[in-house]
Amino acid sequence: MNKQTLFGTFLAAALLCGCQSSKVKISGRFVGNDAREVYLEQLSPLSPSIVDSTRLADDGSYEFRLKEVPPTPVLYNIVYNGERIPLLLAGGDRLTVSSVGSIVRNYTVEGSVESDLLRQFYQAFVSGAQQLDEIAARFAEPNLSDEARKNLASEYTAEYYRIRREQLRFIIENKSSLAAVYALYQRLPGDAYLFNGDSDVVYYRTVAEALEQSYPDSPYLQTLLAEITRMDARLSLSSRITESEYPDLELMDIYGKKIRLSSLAGKVILLDFWSAELGSSNTLNADLKEIYRKYVDAPVGFEVYQVAIDTSKPLWITAVQEQQLPWVSVSDLRGRGSAALGLYNVQKLPTNFLIDKNGVIVARDIYGEELERKLDELTR
């Protein structure tokens, strides 16, 4: 799982700052693994780059020495046995980084408050993400009973939201640290946003305001402020959407292909929000399939753009395939944290919106015979 995300874009600015630089020493011991080489990785705007390497001594000890490191912490990684340990290094630091057995789960950091804070977040986040992967692997096993699948889906969802709560808690409690900036940019599989799309700006702003006091010269602060400006601009644009236009969505289908809602322009569209976890989903989709078959080839075409508000990809894909849903099925796998819910002010599931061929939302929460009567009118 790639943990660099957008955080690496900060490094170039950090290296260009005209600050007094100094030396950094990193040492420690890694035991319990066969690998002998240890690498020090520095983040660049495009990709990580190895800046030094060394070989473990017979007792597992190693040492790195860096020159011209700025006094404001910047991000490096120790890479050992295929795993990465992120560190926030500042000129003058003398760090001891050691581990026994599993590197990410067990490593310790001494000599840097920022790097130890980063360890507290990183170990918990990676452990949670690995737990999600294990649950997903069990879900994919053949011959599971429906009850077992349901239990695994509930377990996955509970763990997913636990990780998200802990991530947000860490950010708020450590808002004046650069470790909080790192935490802002970490994403679970399937997540494009921290919590709720552009409304994440409140977390970015909270950290930026705290960093103005603790690290006023940090290039990371300037990057955060630029990100906040972009988010504010997007929110302002969304607020100017008129009643005769609908907010566009671009979400992935079960094959990983991004599909825009606006790609269906010119047709009558039923934008449908649902969840595979809902017990009523099968019945509702069965009714909608009958209506879909009746109007899909009408003079004015009809299409369904169905957004799954789920976090379990296996559960969602299984539901789409088993129910043989013939329309556009998409999801961002962020559950109740989906930005699409905020854009359409969706408070409950299921919810739908009927959009005519001119792009005007003409009805909300319309089902059964009422939907058919409206489609008779709109698809002629």
C-alpha positions in Angstrom: 0.0 0.0 0.0 1.6 3.3 -1.1 1.7 5.7 1.9 3.3 8.7 0.1 0.1 10.0 -1.4 0.2 13.8 -1.9 2.6 14.3 1.0 5.6 13.9 -1.2 4.8 17.1 -3.1 5.9 19.1 0.0 9.6 18.0 -0.2 10.7 20.2 -3.1 9.6 23.3 -1.3 11.2 22.2 1.9 14.6 21.7 0.2 14.4 25.1 -1.5 13.9 27.1 1.8 16.9 29.3 2.5 17.3 28.1 6.1 20.4 27.2 8.0 21.0 23.4 7.5 22.7 20.9 9.8 23.6 17.3 10.3 21.3 14.3 11.2 22.4 11.0 12.6 20.1 8.0 12.5 21.1 4.7 14.1 19.6 1.6 15.7 19.1 -2.2 15.3 16.8 -4.3 13.2 16.6 -8.0 14.3 14.4 -10.9 13.5 14.6 -10.7 9.7 16.9 -12.1 7.0 17.3 -8.8 5.0 20.7 -7.2 5.5 20.4 -3.9 3.5 18.8 -0.8 4.9 17.9 2.2 2.7 17.2 5.9 3.4 14.6 7.3 1.1 13.8 11.0 0.5 10.5 12.1 -1.0 10.6 14.1 -4.2 7.6 15.7 -6.1 7.4 12.7 -8.5 8.6 9.7 -6.6 10.7 8.7 -3.6 14.5 8.5 -4.2 17.1 6.5 -2.3 19.7 8.9 -0.9 21.8 6.4 1.1 22.1 2.8 2.0 24.0 0.6 4.4 24.4 -3.0 5.5 23.4 -4.3 8.9 26.2 -5.3 11.1 26.2 -8.8 12.6 24.2 -7.6 15.6 21.7 -5.9 13.3 22.9 -2.4 14.0 23.1 0.4 11.3 23.8 4.1 11.0 23.0 6.9 8.6 24.5 10.4 8.6 23.0 13.3 6.6 24.3 16.8 5.9 22.5 20.0 5.1 19.1 19.0 6.6 16.8 22.1 7.2 15.9 23.0 10.8 12.2 22.6 9.9 11.3 18.9 9.7 11.0 17.2 6.3 9.8 13.7 5.5 12.2 10.7 4.9 11.6 6.9 5.0 13.8 4.2 6.3 13.2 1.2 4.0 14.0 -2.3 5.3 12.7 -5.7 4.4 10.1 -4.2 2.0 8.6 -1.9 4.6 8.8 1.8 5.2 9.3 3.7 8.4 8.3 7.4 7.9 10.4 10.0 9.8 10.2 13.8 10.1 13.9 14.9 10.2 15.2 18.3 11.2 18.7 19.5 11.3 20.5 18.6 14.5 18.4 15.4 15.1 20.0 12.3 16.6 17.5 9.5 16.2 17.5 5.9 17.3 15.1 3.8 15.2 14.9 0.1 16.0 12.6 -2.9 15.6 12.3 -6.6 16.4 10.4 -8.8 14.0 7.6 -6.9 12.0 9.1 -3.5 11.2 6.0 -1.4 10.9 4.2 -2.9 13.8 7.1 -2.9 16.2 9.5 -0.1 15.5 10.4 2.5 18.1 11.8 6.0 17.7 13.8 8.0 20.2 15.3 11.5 19.8 12.5 13.2 17.7 9.1 14.2 19.1 7.7 14.7 15.6 8.9 11.3 14.4 7.6 9.5 17.5 4.2 11.2 17.0 4.2 10.0 13.4 5.0 6.5 14.6 1.9 6.6 16.9 -0.4 7.4 14.0 1.4 5.3 11.3 1.5 2.0 13.2 -2.2 2.2 14.2 -3.3 3.2 10.7 -1.3 0.5 8.9 -2.4 -2.1 11.3 -6.1 -1.1 10.7 -5.6 -1.2 6.9 -4.1 -4.6 7.1 -7.0 -5.8 9.2 -9.4 -4.5 6.4 -7.4 -6.5 3.9 -7.7 -9.6 6.0 -11.4 -9.3 6.3 -11.8 -8.7 2.5 -9.7 -11.8 1.9 -12.0 -13.9 4.1 -15.0 -12.4 2.3 -13.6 -13.6 -1.0 -13.4 -17.2 0.1 -15.7 -19.6 -1.7 -18.6 -21.4 -0.1 -19.2 -18.9 2.6 -22.8 -18.8 3.9 -24.9 -15.7 3.5 -24.8 -15.3 7.3 -21.0 -15.4 7.3 -20.8 -12.9 4.4 -23.2 -10.6 6.3 -21.1 -10.8 9.5 -17.9 -10.1 7.6 -19.4 -7.1 5.9 -20.5 -5.7 9.2 -17.0 -6.4 10.7 -15.4 -4.6 7.7 -17.7 -1.6 8.1 -17.1 -1.3 11.8 -13.3 -1.5 11.4 -13.4 1.0 8.6 -15.2 3.6 10.6 -13.1 2.9 13.7 -9.9 3.7 11.7 -11.5 6.9 10.3 -12.5 8.1 13.8 -9.0 7.4 15.1 -7.4 9.2 12.2 -9.6 12.3 12.8 -9.0 12.2 16.5 -5.2 12.1 16.0 -5.3 15.1 13.6 -7.3 17.2 16.0 -5.4 16.2 19.1 -2.0 16.8 17.4 -3.0 19.7 15.1 0.1 21.7 15.8 2.5 18.9 14.7 3.7 18.1 11.3 2.7 14.5 12.0 -0.9 15.8 11.7 -0.1 17.0 8.2 1.0 13.5 7.3 -2.1 12.1 8.8 -4.3 14.5 6.7 -3.1 12.9 3.5 -3.4 9.2 4.3 -6.2 7.3 2.7 -7.7 3.9 3.2 -8.2 1.7 0.0 -11.0 3.2 -2.1 -10.8 6.6 -0.4 -10.3 9.8 -2.4 -10.9 12.1 0.6 -10.2 12.2 4.3 -13.8 12.4 5.3 -16.3 14.1 3.1 -14.7 15.7 0.0 -14.4 19.5 0.0 -16.0 19.7 3.5 -12.6 18.2 4.7 -11.5 21.9 4.5 -12.3 22.3 8.2 -9.6 19.8 9.1 -7.1 21.3 6.8 -7.8 24.8 8.2 -7.6 23.6 11.8 -4.1 22.1 11.2 -3.0 25.2 9.2 -4.0 27.6 11.9 -2.1 25.6 14.5 1.0 25.3 12.3 1.1 29.1 11.9 2.0 29.2 15.6 4.2 26.1 15.9 6.0 26.0 12.4 5.4 29.4 10.8 8.3 28.8 8.3 7.4 25.3 7.3 6.8 24.9 3.5 4.2 22.3 4.5 2.1 25.2 5.9 2.2 27.0 2.6 1.1 23.9 0.8 -1.8 23.5 3.2 -2.9 27.1 2.7 -2.8 26.6 -1.0 -4.9 23.4 -0.7 -7.4 25.3 1.5 -7.7 28.0 -1.1 -8.5 25.4 -3.8 -11.1 23.7 -1.6 -12.8 27.0 -0.8 -12.9 27.8 -4.5 -14.6 24.4 -5.3 -17.1 24.9 -2.5 -17.9 28.4 -3.8 -18.5 26.9 -7.3 -20.7 24.2 -6.0 -22.9 26.7 -4.1 -23.6 28.5 -7.3 -25.3 25.5 -9.0 -28.7 26.6 -10.1 -31.9 24.7 -9.6 -32.0 23.8 -13.3 -28.7 22.0 -13.2 -27.5 19.0 -11.2 -24.2 18.6 -9.4 -22.0 16.3 -11.5 -20.5 13.1 -10.1 -17.6 10.9 -11.3 -17.4 7.6 -9.6 -15.9 4.2 -10.4 -17.9 1.1 -11.5 -17.2 -2.4 -10.3 -14.4 -2.7 -13.0 -12.6 0.4 -11.8 -13.8 2.6 -14.7 -14.7 6.2 -13.9 -18.2 7.2 -15.2 -19.6 10.7 -15.1 -23.2 11.3 -14.4 -23.1 14.0 -17.1 -22.1 11.4 -19.7 -25.7 10.4 -19.7 -26.9 13.9 -20.7 -29.8 14.0 -23.1 -31.4 11.0 -21.5 -33.9 10.9 -18.6 -31.8 9.8 -15.6 -32.8 8.3 -12.3 -30.0 9.1 -9.9 -30.4 6.4 -7.2 -28.6 6.3 -3.9 -28.7 2.8 -2.2 -26.6 0.4 -0.1 -25.9 -3.3 -0.7 -26.0 -3.6 3.1 -29.7 -2.7 3.3 -31.9 -5.7 3.7 -34.5 -4.2 1.3 -32.0 -3.5 -1.6 -32.9 -6.7 -3.5 -36.6 -6.0 -3.5 -36.2 -2.4 -4.5 -33.8 -3.2 -7.3 -36.1 -6.0 -8.6 -38.9 -3.5 -8.9 -36.6 -1.0 -10.6 -35.4 -3.6 -13.1 -38.9 -4.1 -14.4 -39.3 -0.3 -14.9 -35.9 -0.1 -16.5 -36.7 -2.7 -19.1 -39.9 -0.9 -20.0 -38.3 2.5 -20.7 -34.7 1.9 -21.6 -35.5 1.9 -25.3 -38.1 4.6 -25.2 -38.0 7.5 -27.8 -36.2 9.6 -25.2 -33.7 7.2 -23.6 -33.8 6.3 -19.9 -30.8 5.3 -17.7 -30.2 4.6 -14.0 -27.0 6.0 -12.4 -27.0 4.0 -9.1 -24.6 5.1 -6.4 -23.8 2.5 -3.7 -23.2 4.0 -0.3 -21.0 1.2 1.0 -17.5 0.6 2.2 -17.1 -3.1 1.4 -16.1 -3.6 -2.2 -16.7 -7.4 -2.2 -20.2 -6.9 -0.7 -21.1 -4.3 -3.3 -19.7 -6.2 -6.3 -21.4 -9.4 -5.2 -24.8 -7.6 -4.9 -24.4 -6.0 -8.4 -23.5 -9.3 -10.0 -26.0 -11.6 -8.1 -28.9 -9.2 -8.7 -27.7 -8.7 -12.4 -28.2 -5.0 -12.3 -28.3 -3.8 -15.9 -27.6 0.0 -15.4 -24.7 2.1 -14.3 -23.5 1.0 -10.9 -20.8 3.1 -9.2 -19.4 3.8 -5.7 -16.5 5.6 -4.0 -16.6 3.0 -1.2 -16.6 5.7 1.4 -20.0 4.8 2.9 -21.6 7.6 4.8 -18.5 9.7 4.2 -19.2 9.9 0.5 -19.0 13.4 -0.9 -22.0 12.6 -3.2 -24.3 12.5 -0.2 -23.3 16.1 0.7 -23.7 17.3 -2.8 -27.3 16.0 -3.0 -28.2 16.5 0.7 -29.1 12.9 1.1 -30.2 12.2 4.6 -31.6 8.6 4.2 -31.3 5.6 2.1 -32.7 4.8 -0.4 -33.1 8.2 -2.0 -33.4 9.0 -5.7 -33.6 12.0 -8.1 -35.3 12.0 -11.5 -33.5 14.2 -14.0 -35.2 15.1 -17.3 -33.4 15.2 -20.7 -32.6 18.9 -20.2 -30.8 18.3 -17.0 -33.5 19.6 -14.6 -34.3 17.6 -11.4 -38.0 17.1 -11.7 -38.7 14.7 -8.8 -37.2 13.3 -5.6 -37.9 10.0 -3.9 -40.2 8.7 -6.6 -41.0 5.0 -6.9 -43.3 2.4 -8.4 -46.4 3.6 -10.3 -45.6 7.3 -9.6 -42.2 6.8 -11.3 -43.8 5.0 -14.2 -46.3 7.8 -14.8 -43.5 10.4 -14.8 -41.4 8.3 -17.2 -44.4 8.0 -19.5 -44.4 11.8 -19.7 -40.7 12.4 -19.9 -39.6 9.7 -22.4 -42.2 10.3 -25.1 
